[in-house]
Amino acid sequence: MQINTGSMEKLTKAKEALEELLIYRELQKKPLFLELSYFLASPEESCYRFFSYLANCAGAQTPVLADLWQNFSLQEILSAENLFTLSAEGGKVTECLAEVAAHDWQRLEELVKLDVSALVPQLPSLRGLVEPKIPTTPFEELMLSFQKAENWAAELPSLIDFYNCYGAGPACRHWAFVWDGELRGISRPDESDLAELVGLDRQKELLLANTKQFLQNLPANCVLLHGARGTGKSSLVKAVSCLLADRGLHLVEVAKEDLQTLPALLSLLGSRNAKFIIFIDDLSFEEQETSYKALKAVLEGSVAGRPANILIYATSNRRHLVVESFREREEIHGSDTIHEKLSLSDRFGLHLTFPSLDQDDYLQIVEHLARSLPISHEELIRRALAWERKSSGRSGRLAQQFVQALAGELGIGSGHQGR
């Protein structure tokens, strides 16, 4: 089946738009735009391949926009990292740079608004294959606003403001990351709810205040959250980060095994305008371990120093993060070794303690988490105490596990947050 003259003209114009990109020229190397270039060069031969590629993308992640081409092309464009987006992140876009960006955005608008399905009669529609999800993040809202905008070049001032708040590249698309030598965005992070963390009012107040100061470019401290297992330390860090994600805060989780790569992570993030919390969960070091020295250097004392846009939040079951041995206490120079190890926890400017729960605290958390379940108060308390007796100790995590089990037994989706 032959493509009509009008469609051929649109395809030719689209090829020219892709070729004329300047700052956004790196998009041409992205798999999505490589597929587009194959399609534009030979639409009748490549249309099925192009359709299949977009369908596979939709199978891997639920789109925000009904048109798959518009969804995934906008996703790539808005999360691109280049001179314009990085300058916008730092709030320093020159007049000349804005003009060049406007040039590119006129061509990008032409590409994204290309009705691929209408150009090739044998190609099925790219709309309606998947039910699009409701936008829930600032980035998804941005995608929707650009799909509706009539003049993309005119939207650049608001786009600059967006990058200045949330960061450019992957930072504008994700608020939570994991670092394992490579920075990976988390598509579905654990969005703990601050209101569900019962009995931690002082800890919530202090961590929230410290983090808000950080976002406001005011002095703020690295934080060590220490105490018994299951008392809400990790959940509090995640809940505060989730609450402030809309204000441009990013959380980067780093495993203890990857602490030696912290300098590389700081080098990657330190030049950015976006704000990052490096989160190290369940931190402690045995006697023979030396990787704590990498963390100690980052916290304070290294020549490079810790960048102003980065704080470190760590959780631990121990107040002093490094175990001291009896031998060290007995050695002549043991006091020097002990002092070096104990000084690690001292380099966190703010310490938040999470004590073990007594029975009243445990039941208070149970009552809060189970408030919507159809069960009498007396029966709830009786069963909660029976659950506690079968366990090794009281904690908020234990209360949450009990309520989850109870909700499942009652056939109700609880939706309660874990600790």
Secondary structure, DSSP 8 states (H G I E B T S, - for coil): ----HHHHHHHHHHHHHHHT-STTGGGGGSHHHHHHHHHHHSHHHHHHHHHHHHHHHHHHS--SSSBHHHHHHHHHHHT--SHHHHHHHTT---HHHHHHHHHHHHHHHHHHT--HHHHSTTS--SBSSS------SHHHHHHHHHHH-S-GGGGHHHHHHHHHHH-STHHHH-SEEEESSSEEE-SS-----GGG-TT-HHHHHHHHHHHHHHHTT-----EEEEESTTSSHHHHHHHHHHHTGGGTEEEEEE-GGGGGGHHHHHHHHTT-SSEEEEEE-S--B-TT--THHHHHHHHTT-SS---TTEEEEEEES-SSSB---HHHHHSTTHHHHHHHHHHHHHTSSEEEEE----HHHHHHHHHHHTTTSS--HHHHHHHHHHHHHTSSS--HHHHHHHHHHHHHHTT--------
